[in-house]
Amino acid sequence: MDSMLRAHGLGAAAVDEVVTAARAVFDPRRLRSLQPFLLERTVDGALRLFEYEIDADSFLRITKTPDASNGLRAEVLPIPKTLESVTASGEIGEATPSLFQSIEAAGEGIDLAIAMAEVFAGEIDFNTDLQPGDRYTLTFERFRREGRPNTYGVITAARFENDGRVLHAFRFTTPGSKPDYYDENGRSLRRFFLRSPLKFVPQVTSGFSARRMHPVLHTARAHRGVDYAAPSGAPVVSIAAGRVVSATFDNANGRMVRIRHASGYESYYLHLSAFARGIKAGAAISQGETVGRVGATGLATGPHLHYGLKKNGVFVNPLREHRNLPPGDPVPASAMAAFTAERDGALAALGPAQSTPVATR
Ligand SMILES: [Zn+2]
């Protein structure tokens, strides 16, 4: 906190006073980068007002006041906000080729795009599966905060029309369980495997990156797996919950992480530039947790992720396997009536789908 205040022109003596005052109500070590703050100072480097946003809910305010002993009053105050339920739509097209551009065009922030990508992470690889003409509508909670950017609560319902498929997600709480997302028939959207080991992160794109990024399946005996072209440093995540078997370096595979999962599966992540913190033999890992960063270590001509999947000791085609595995538990029969009522309300808010669903038999 003191280096930040000093860098913004506050005198050394004033900085000490501010940090001391702040300490009474807030641990300055909790200061995080990129959080907004406001600093008003006098021409001689003294403090007039300092406000720092601690998190989405509260902020620290330090003001000059004659009635406090050192002349400063420090308080942690709630950020006034109003909760609203909002429905927004977007489309992937020439003007908005990425999900982020499209969500911005809809007037919303990228946090919302990331949250939506997480809801559909078992069904859509948002790095490679998006197509021109894809569209979505979602209903979500938005917190309007006075004089500050909006933040988001939960997504309550979403529809994503991807490459002719119409996918729905409804947030529902089965009595006695945690809230989860289900499709229109009450089937869980949770999958044993994520669609992709590459995390969906904001990136600048010029036109459709999907073609360039599309995974290449290797079937050569010595090199079985999928290559994902990705920038160096992009986060690589575990496709399922499990336990780290090894995190090693060798001249062929570079930095490689092996993870054992339930049902005889083992996943491999190769050529990493770095391991994530805590990734070592024996460590427990959850689905979607970062294992490392994309790199070009070992035998690699450029930065990419080589991802492999073994079932009972034999390499299999991960892209097929990801789709095959059964989803999580559906809405139980006892809660189906409640689910149906909530779903119908949510569908009315989403409005009709635009694509004609592909007939299934
Ligand atoms: Zn490869």
Boltz pocket constraint, residues with backbone or C-beta under 6 A from the ligand:
constraints:
  - pocket:
      binder: B
      contacts: [[A, 218], [A, 223], [A, 225], [A, 226], [A, 227], [A, 305], [A, 306], [A, 307]]
      max_distance: 6.0
